[in-house]
Amino acid sequence: MIKALLFDKDGTLFDFAATWEAWANAFLTRISNGDGERAALLGQQIGFDYGTQRFSPDSIVIAGTPGEVVDALAPHVAEMAKTDLLDLLNHEAENAPQAEAVPLVALLEAFKARGLVLGVATNDAEAPARAHLGGAGVTGYFDFIAGFDSGHGAKPTPGQLLAFAKAVGVDPSEVAMIGDSLHDMAAGRAAGMACVAVLTGLATRQDLEGAADVVLPDIGHLPPWLDGQRHDPQG
């Protein structure tokens, strides 16, 4: 029986491409001082085609942490210290436009009406994550919010997930981890949680179905799936 839902953020609560393609364009333009050729070369280091404004399916941005993105870029941005590059990355991330995968308020209210406990575990930094949730007006629906820098590690390790279960007082087996990447599914499996994949990131059904218990088009399809899990949070 599922008593709690733990969501990845980008590609799950928010549509990945609509958010992060705009971020990548702004961030690369800024660190290259408007030099399109250099921006294109830097984009290659993180799996982003600056010309077409599209990520490759194996881009480090999809499931990696901001720190990993900085590590990929730093050798090519020698004029900036890593700490300054990370600060700039997080600043641009906080201001990235957010496109909700589905209307979030109504869905999260429905989950709360079922008695479910909700959390967010993202490989983004915590501050941008809170900014994005706040911008959508949904921060208050979540009982737990963790980024890669919150002290629990980053996916695909299960630290964030186990910290959520402990914080809200449920067994990991009573939690569904919902995400759009193989990192999310690996973390959920390692934590002993149900693994629900959604297709609002860049991974395909074929990419995810071998790692997930179920693959859904988006989080709006969670309610009927939950009904099939004999959901009873009070039981």
Secondary structure, 3 states (H helix, E strand, C coil): CCCEEEECCECCCECHHHHHHHHHHHHHHHHCCCCHHHHHHHHHHCCEECCCCEECCCCHHHHCCHHHHHHHHHHHCCCCCHHHHHHHHHHHHHCCCCCECCCHHHHHHHHHHCCCEEEEECCCCHHHHHHHHHHCCCHHHCCEEECCCCCCCCCCCCHHHHHHHHHHCCCHHHEEEEECCHHHHHHHHHHCCEEEEECCCCCCHHHHCCCCCEEECCHHHHHHHHHCCCCCCCC
